[in-house]
Amino acid sequence: MAHLQTDDALLKRVRRIAGQVTAIERALVSGKDCATTLHLTAATRGAMNGLMDAIIESHVREHVARPDLSDDDRAAGAEQLIAAIRRYSK
């Protein structure tokens, strides 16, 4: 997915998520209360879901819905998407 390499917004999201994961680690190491750690974890999960949504959208636009794709390329893009969604939903 070379088209993702130029997406600065996605990189910003990933860096923000990395910071959130670090905050969870710090909360665990420092013995923060459960509620704080749960809130940090929930926020991180939400950020990951948002990242996944953005990447799915990009994949659909580039590898499934783009008008100049061959039927084989479109089918391959759809299969890749289905496999990723199945894996993600486990």
N, C-alpha and C positions, 0 to 999 in steps of 0.2 A: 504494500500500500504506500507507494512513494508519495502519493498526494497528501498523506498525513504528515510527512516530514516537514512540510512548509507551513503547518498550522500552528502558529505561535499560541493561539488560545488553548489548544489541547496541551501544549507543553506547560503553560501556566497552570492548567488544571492539575496535571500530574505533579507538578512541584508543590502545589497547595495540598494535594493528597499526601504527598511524602511528609510534609510538615505536620499534617494531622496524625499520621501514623506515629511520627516521632513524639507527638504530644501524648498519645495513648501509652507509648512505651514509658515516657517520663512519669505518667500518672501511676502506672503499675509499679515502677521502681521506687517511687517516693511514697507509695502506700496511700494514694488519694482514695477518697471514699468511692463506693460502688457507683453512686449516682453520677458523679463527675465522669468516671470512666465510661459508664454507659452512654452518657451524652456525647462524649468525644467519639466513641465507637459508632454511634448512630449517625453523627454528622459525617464521619468518614465514609460510612456505607452510602449515605445519600450522595456524597461527592463522587464515589465510584459509580453509582447508578447513573449520574449525570454524564460522566465520562463515557460510559458504555453507550448511552443514548446517542451522544454526539458521534461516536465512532460507527455505530450501526447506521445512523443517518448517512454518514459519509460513504460507507460501504454500499448502501443501497443506491445512492446517487451515482457512484462511479462504476459499480460492478453488476448492477441489476437493471437500473432504469435508464442508463445512458443510451440515447437513441442509436448510436453508431455501433453498439455491441452486436456480435454475432449471436445466434441462438445458443450455440455451445458455450460462449463466454458468459452469457446471461444465466444459463443453467448452472454453470460452475460457481458463479457469484452467489446465486441463490442457495446452493448446497453449502457453500462456505458459511453463509449467514445462518442457515438452519443449524449447522453443527456448533457454531459459536454460541447461539442462543440456548441450545440444549445444554451445553457445558456450563454456561453461566447460570442457568436456572437450577442446577443441582445443588 
